[in-house]
């Protein structure tokens, strides 16, 4: 059984995108006769993980924006209506 640890790393959305770009460049590198391409497997998994993280971050930001819009819309003062009096 492997001892696995967890590290928390704080990255911005643009930093995550840079990591993804670097991973994609590494994965696309052609290295002849090296483990039949098996060396790429951990990098491909890491890329998948970062894609998921980026999606979660963007979904969170979108929900936060939608919540703020709903909140500001619900606190608007009613318009004065001349015919309502």
C-alpha positions in Angstrom: 0.0 0.0 0.0 1.3 3.4 -1.0 1.5 6.3 1.5 -0.2 9.1 -0.2 -0.4 12.6 1.1 -2.6 15.6 0.1 -1.3 19.1 -0.5 -3.5 22.2 -0.7 -2.2 24.6 -3.3 -3.9 27.9 -4.0 -3.9 28.8 -7.7 -5.8 31.4 -9.6 -7.9 30.5 -12.7 -5.1 31.9 -15.0 -2.5 29.8 -13.1 -4.5 26.7 -13.5 -4.8 27.4 -17.2 -1.0 27.8 -17.4 -0.5 24.4 -15.6 -2.9 22.8 -18.1 -1.1 24.3 -21.1 2.2 23.0 -19.8 0.8 19.5 -19.1 -0.7 19.4 -22.6 2.6 20.4 -24.2 4.4 17.7 -22.2 1.8 15.1 -23.1 2.0 15.9 -26.8 5.8 15.4 -26.8 6.9 12.5 -28.9 9.4 10.3 -27.1 10.3 7.2 -29.1 10.6 3.9 -27.4 10.0 5.1 -23.8 7.7 2.6 -22.0 5.3 2.5 -25.0 4.0 5.9 -23.9 3.2 4.8 -20.4 5.2 7.7 -19.0 2.3 9.9 -20.1 -0.3 8.2 -17.9 0.3 10.2 -14.7 0.5 13.4 -16.7 -2.8 12.6 -18.4 -4.5 11.9 -15.1 -3.1 15.2 -13.7 -4.4 17.0 -16.7 -7.9 15.5 -16.2 -7.8 16.5 -12.5 -6.9 20.1 -13.4 -9.6 20.3 -16.0 -12.1 19.2 -13.4 -10.8 21.8 -10.9 -11.0 24.5 -13.5 -14.6 23.5 -14.4 -15.6 23.5 -10.7 -14.0 26.9 -10.2 -15.8 28.4 -13.2 -19.1 26.8 -12.0 -18.6 28.3 -8.6 -17.9 31.7 -10.0 -21.0 31.5 -12.3 -23.2 30.5 -9.4 -21.8 33.3 -7.2 -22.5 35.8 -10.0 -26.1 34.5 -10.5 -26.7 34.7 -6.7 -25.5 38.3 -6.6 -27.8 39.2 -9.5 -30.8 37.5 -7.8 -30.0 39.2 -4.5 -29.7 42.7 -6.1 -32.9 42.2 -8.1 -34.9 41.1 -5.0 -33.8 44.3 -3.0 -34.9 46.8 -5.6 -37.4 49.4 -4.5 -40.8 49.2 -6.1 -41.5 51.8 -8.8 -44.0 54.5 -8.0 -47.2 54.0 -9.9 -49.4 57.0 -10.6 -52.5 54.7 -11.1 -51.9 52.7 -8.0 -52.8 55.4 -5.5 
